[in-house]
Amino acid sequence: MVNRRSFLQGIGSLTLASLLSGCEKNYDLKVALLQGSIPIQLIAALSQQSRTMGIVNFESQATLEDIYNLLLKWQGKNVLTQKNKSPFLPNFSDNKSTPNDLVTLGNYSLNLAIAEKLIEPLELNKLQNWQNIPQEFQNLTKRNEEGKLDNNGKIWGAAYRWGCVMIAYRNDKFASLGWQPQDWQDLWRQDITRQISLLNQPREVLGLILKKLGYSYNTENLNTISELKSEWIALQKQVKFYDDINYLQPLILGDTWLAVGWSTDILPVVEKYSNISAVIPKSGTSLWADIWVKPRQETNNPQQLEKIYDFIDFCWEEKSAKQINLFTNGVSPLKSPLKSNPKIPPMSSEVFAKSEFIDTLPQLSIKQYQQLWKTIV
């Protein structure tokens, strides 16, 4: 889910810089994080507490691609290119060669970072709050050396926030229809023909079709599903356009009646506009997670490692979970009564069990998705 975006929540005129003190050379811990994934309120609480990690320098990045490119750069590898046309460079100075202590990574690129040897595994005995994290999020970061999911593998990260893909819709438009969207199959109903906006993402769109048909988002061989193409063609008749950035603006204006998108985008719109609601599909949806990972270092200082694990455990405390739930458009994975974000429509344990984290597929499978996508879009 590499195009997922979110922005920092503000409290008055506070900024990251105003919450932290000391010159850059004296920072005890350096963290590169995705904007909006950790609220300023939590950073303020951290700076006000006496903790063993010392003074933390937070460097926020607008996209997960920026951070992944930092990992590549720190290991002396070429950064990714955007649409194969122009360099996609991180927002850091060229002379920055020392890796940060921790960075945010999305679950989708975790296996790539492991396979490329960009990150290091974490030590279980140093994660004091690990037992408070649900099994699904523990298993998400257990991987083998190739980056593939492995319940007996090493722990390669610490999930601290998650969310999902949702359906947003116009209350006024659907009131006249006499029904409300509840599941993926509703996208094919004839009375909303050409009234839908979808993400320009093959894995998300073809994934929701697979889910509707009872298959996994991570299905590797699409050629075994005979009805997939016909369902794809039928859905195309319902769609007005595809976009990753401006797909909610037409919904706000009433030019479309329904949109499928990431919770980080949809929740602020639902909160601001009373005529827009959102629902999590009953048959399950795709999940995403923001994960703390440790960039690979030539050598590790034992005292620095203590600060790293102290910071991860801080993010897994109940007070921290509450801040993440209240002031970001995501949910802390912590096992506690604070697990639910009041802004997010409730997701039952049954729906969560049917939902999936999108993982990277083998190259042959990726080509199948791309080929099928190009036949329509």
Phi, psi and omega in degrees: 000060194285345180262007179296135184232154170201163185231154183298138173277137181252152171233102183064228182258013181292142174229168177303318184296323183285345181269347184240149182233171178094155178282160186302325183293341183260008178295137181269336181213132181244125185234125173259116186236156175288131181305133176086349183280338173234123184285154178302326179301322180288321177296321178297317179298322179294317183291337182270349182261150176271105182233159184291344184283345177078213183274124183257131176258116178260124177244107186273143177236144186286331183225159176291334177298319179303315183290320178297323178293329174298316179300318178296315183297318181296336178262011177073026181252159180292139178283161179292160175248148180268115181057026177057026183242319185221155179300140179248088191261146176289161182273047178235156181292152184296338184271008179273104183246344181276124181297149170292165181284324178217150174218159173276136174226146175278153182299330183297326184259007181298314182294327178294319180296325178290311182298326179276001180058045179267340184228167180245152176287159176263159180263121185301320184291352178257358178262092188295328183260014181304321183293345179270001180261128181305152184304323182300323181277333172294311182296330181300328184257003176272115185222158171274184184292344177270356179092003181276148179303133183203110182296344176257007182277181178284165178265118188252006179181175181227107179291130181236353178202144179215167178198196186207174171269137186230169172254123174253144183209159180275121179298318184294320181293318183282339175297321179289337178276337179085016176208165178232144178300138178230333185207172184301324183299338180293340181293342182265001182291137189294334183282002172238030177299131180061029181240017187241142169243135182237159175294146177274059186225110181304318183293326180285313185287309177295331178295319180291329175293316177300317180296318177301323181276358178093014180253174181274149171302332185260026176301128185272320184250098181289339183293345180275355183250095188295328184273357186298313184294319180294324176293323179294318178295319180294321179294324181302327179292340181272341192268133176274319177194167178241137178195150178261344187246311188256027185283345180264339180300315177298328177295318178298320182279348182088007178286334170234162184253341185212143177219146175248127182195183182281146183300328179296333177272319189284319186301316177298327179290317179297321180292328184272325186246114184290342181271008177239132177238169179220153180217148174264122183306135185294332182276002180106159183216181177272142180249155172227158179216140169267132190230133171282128175230155181258115177301147181293134178238151176294319177222153180238129176277125182305321179293323178293322178299322178299320179295320180298311181291328177295321179293316179300315180295327176299319179291341180260009175280156183299320179297319179293319178300320180297318179296317179297318181292322185277327191242007169233167178266044178217183184231135173289142178281000186301137175283104180187170176297349183269006187300323185277138172271123184299341180276344185263132175306140184300138175247114181291163178297329179293316179292320178300320180295332179276347183273164187216147167278129178287128181245160178290135181261165174300157183302321179297322179290319179301320179296323178296315178299316182294319181294316179294321179299316183290340179290342183242308186278000000 
